[in-house]
């Protein structure tokens, strides 16, 4: 969720019922070298709590120093990312790259647990590939060195985000009688029905939502409402979508500045207006325009057009 789960986006998710959030993952090398982008990701606000700061890295000393920096930022949780599958992370033996060296994965985790007073959690995948799925053993070993919870994405690194996530291995971890810590499942949850079905079928303690929330923070409230009542909430009305996009853009500009604030909003627009009749031309403008004032004008025009005609057609 790099360049996605920043404070502007997290504030919207929190308002829609997200119980626990994590920052974008932060390079430990960037932190200890005081790189501005990495340090900025430490920004957390009281209304976001409880929140975890997520780090990734591959060197024991760097991880330990980064843990001290994270502790000073005072999150509720320090989370280690052992799951990111992208090549620029994996090639440094960080993220999911460390799944090729489980003893080092355990040693790094042990060092961090001993370096901080914060609860330490881990996010990981099933294994490096289909021939190296040892997640039950790995989860045990990480628990034994002191992590307080584990989140498991139901794919291997080799799968990236292709195919269907296999939650049966996540269930094997949860059903392991030696496991005492909470086990959270992740992968392919994109509807309230699926969230409830998977939680019941696989017995996990909770569910992590990632890609399905991009441009659609309402998914958290929809899932919680369905869990309580068995009823599906209607999707947000167009004025609500426009209001959320406008607030998100304003906060993004404030926190990231005009250049990054505009660029990193673009991935959200598709989902904010997904499935709405006649929105294609407006959406094309939103993902190509660089001027913040013009972007707000586009959103205003969308609101006026919809209020007048009930559609975005004939743009």
Secondary structure, DSSP 8 states (H G I E B T S, - for coil): -TTTSSHHHHHHHHHTT-S-EE---EEHHHHHTT-HHHHHTT---GGG-SEEEEEE-S-HHHHHHHHHHHHHHT-SEEEEEE----HHHHTTT-GGGGGG-HHHHHHHHHHHHHH-SSEEEEEEESBSSGGGB-HHHHHHHHHHTT-SEEEEESS-TTTTT-S---THHHHHHHT-TT--SEEEEESS--SHHHHHHHHHHH--SEEE--GGGTT-TTHHHHHHHHHHHS-------HHHHHHHHHHHHHHHHHHH-HHHHHHTTHHHHHHHTTT-TT-HHHHHHHTT---HHHHHHHHHHHHHHHHHHSS----
